[in-house]
Amino acid sequence: MKTVEHVGAHKLEQVFLTVEDHIAVMTLHNPPVNAASGTVQEEILLLCDYIDREDDIWVCILHSDIKTFCVGVDIKRFKKSIDDRDVTNVQEKYYDGALALYELRVPLICAVHGHCLGGGLCYPAGADITIAVKDTVFGAPEAKLSVVGGSGHLGRILPPMIQRDMCYCGTFLTAEELQRYGGVTQVVDTLEELMPAAMAKARELVKRGPLVLRYLKACLNAQEDFQMKRKNDLEVTYTRYMARHQDFAEGVTAFLEKREPNYRGE
């Protein structure tokens, strides 16, 4: 097994990579809940670039080795970006990582457990295959914080009205519920079964050989016409609009202070 500790001059701190038998395993590790910090975002970008340059990697698995998969952008960091009037820059960097995973030249398998929320939902929404533990909770709670987000990515894994309900209300779905809409490929009963199931699927794909996987991935992405970049840009634009209002800062502040927000429509 090959363990990647550095990408160029950067020493990996919160996202790690191992490679064995043509399968790369990318591990999210930012305790306690895998918030997508600036370091996580940067290292996902670096590792996606690394994988795309390594001909020995034919399939990639993305998973977490702590209690939950990913809860999205670090809210404390997001609040600081509001105070610094730098909101869209933070959002753009996050979407760069989500887009890099979607455009990875090899098939991406997401192995998900615990909570997969907010921006963290963009990762399996951009994957080729998602395997999840049955009680995994998926959700897009951004509207509860008065934040515009998640809408473009959710369109890939949910039908329109379910997507809108999740966005407007912050509705949560379990893996079993999401599977009914086609947003999860496979559901396993326990966490202990998750990575073995993901590895079994990766080994099945490896049997096809690297070239057909790369060309088929490129072909499928082109046919899908998901327009991830355009949709990301739209979300950044409407976040910029929302950031002009007091309700925007109030939503995030109330979340951090663990209280109900006092929206004024201002």
N, C-alpha and C positions, 0 to 999 in steps of 0.2 A: 504493500500500500504506500502511495506517495502522499505526504502531507505538505500542503502549500502553506508556508508561514509568512512569506513576503510576496508582494506583487510589485516588482520594481524595487524602489527604495522604501515602500510602505510596509510596515509590519502589521499584520492583521490583528485586530483587537476584539471585534464583536461579531464578525462573520468569518467562518472558517471553511476550508475546503480540503477534502481528501479525494484521491483518485485511485481506483482499483478496477481492473478488468474492463476498462473503457467507460466506467461509470463514475461521474463526479458527484460527490455529496456535499452540498453547501449547507452549512449549519448556522442558524441564527442563534446568537448567544449574547443577549443584553439583559441580564436579570434586573428587576424581578419579573417583568411581563413582556419583554421583547418590544419595547417602544422603539420606533424607527428613528433613532438618533441621527445626527449628522454623520457620525462615524459609520453607522449601519448603511446609510444611503451611499456614502462614498465607497465603502467596501463592496457593496453589491455591484456598483458600476465597475470597479476595478476587476472583480472576479468574473463578471460577464465578459469583459474584454479579454481576460486571460483564457477563459473557456473557448471563446471564439477563435483564439490563435493556436489552440492545442489540438492537433489532428488526432491525438490519442483519446480524446474525450468524445464519446458518441451519444451519451445520454446524461442528463443532470437531474438530481433529486434535490429539492429544497425542503428543509425541515427545521424544527427547533429542538434543542436538547434541554429546554427548561419547561416549566409547567404550562406554558401557553405558546401559541404559534407566533402571533404578532398583533398588537393592539393599535397599530398605526403610528402616525407622527407623534413624537413626544410632545404632550400638551404644554408642559412647562416651557419647552423650547419655542413652541408655537406662540405662547403668550408673550414671550420676550420679543418675538418677531413682530407682534402687534405693537408693543411699546416702542420698538425701534423702527416702525413703519417699513418692515421688510417682509411682509407676509407672503407675497407672491414668489419671492426668491426661494423661500423655504419650500413652498408647494412645488415649484418647478423642479427643484433638486430631487424631491421625492418621486415625482412622476418620471424623471429621467431614469431612475432605478427600475421602476415598474415597467417602463417601456423597454429597457435593456433586457429584462427577463422575458418579456413577450417576444422580443425580436431575437432572442438567443438562437444561434444557428442549429442547435441540437434540441431534440424534444425535452421539455421541462415537466417533471413530475413533482407536484406539491404534495407533501405528506403533512396533514394538518390535524392538530389536536388542541384541546383547551378552548381558547378564544381566538377568533380571527375577525378583527373589527376595524372599521374605518379604513384608513389607507392600507392596513394589513390585508384587507380583502382584495386589494388590487393584485397581489401576488398570485393566489390561486385563480383569480379571474383572468389572468394573463397566461396561465399555464396550459399545457397540452392535455394533461391528465391530472385530476385531483383525487387523492385517496384520503379519507378522513375517518377519525374515530366517531362512532354514532352520536355521542353526546357533545361533539364539538359545536360551539355557538358561533354563528356567522352573523354579522350585523354591520349596519352603516349608521352610526348614531350621530353623524356630523350635525344634522339639523337641530339636535338638542343643544348643541353648542353655538347655534346660529352661524354655522359654517357651511358653505356650499362645497360638496365633495362626494366622490364615489359614483356619481351617476353614470359616467361613461363606461366605467369598468363593469358595473353591475349588469349593464345591457348584454354582456357576453354570457352571463350565467343565469339570467332570470328573464321571464317574459315581462313585457312592459308594465302591466298593472301591478304585478307583484313587486317589481323594481321600484315603482313610484311609491307604493305603500311603505316599503322599507326605507326609502329616502325621506319621505315626509314625516313618518312616525318614529323612525329609528327602530323598526321592528327587528327582532332577532329570529333567526331560523336555525334549527339543528341541522346537522349533516344529513340525517335521514329525510328531513323536510326539503332541504335544498336538492337532494338527489332526485326527488320527484319532478323537479323542474328541469333536470338535466345539468345542474350546476356542479354536481359532484359525480365522479366516475364510479367510485367504489367506496363502500362503507364497511369498516371493520368494527368489531365489538369492543376491543380494548386497545389501550395504548401499546401494550406488548406486541400486538399484531400489526401495528402500523408500519414500521420500517421494514419488517420482513415482506409485507405485501408490496410496498414501494420497490424494494429490491427485486422481488419476483417480476414485477412489471418491467423494471429497467432491464433485467436480463433477457426478458422476452423481446424487447426492442433491439437490444444489442445483436441478437441473432440475425437481424435484417441487414446488418452491415452499416458502415458510416455514411456512405455516399447517398443511398436512397433515403436515409433518415434526414440528411441535410437538405436534399433537393425537395423532398416531400414536405418538410417543414416550411421551406420558403414558398412552395406552391400553395399550401393550405393557407398560410398567412395572407398571401396575395389574393387568393380567391375569397377569403373571408371578408375582405374590405372593411375591417373593423374600424380603421382610421383612428387608432389609439392616440396618435400624436395630435390630430385635430381635436379630439374630444378632451384630451388633457388641456390643450390651450384654451378651450372654451371654459373649462372649470376654473382655470387660473383667472380668466377674464371676469367671470362672475364673482369669484372670490374677491377680486380687486374692487368690484362694484360694492359688494357687501361690506368690505373693510372701511368704506366711507362713513358707515353708520355706527352710532353708539351701541346699538343692539349687538353688533359683532363682538366688541370687546366685552360686553356684559355677559354674553353666553359663555365665553371661554373662562372669564373670571369666576362666574358662578360655579362652573364645573370644578375648578381648582379649589374653591372655598366650600365645596360640598353643600350648596344651597340651591334653591329654586331661582332661576333667573327672573329678573324684573324687566321684561321687554316693554318698550314704549313706542316702538315703531319709528324710532328716530335714528 
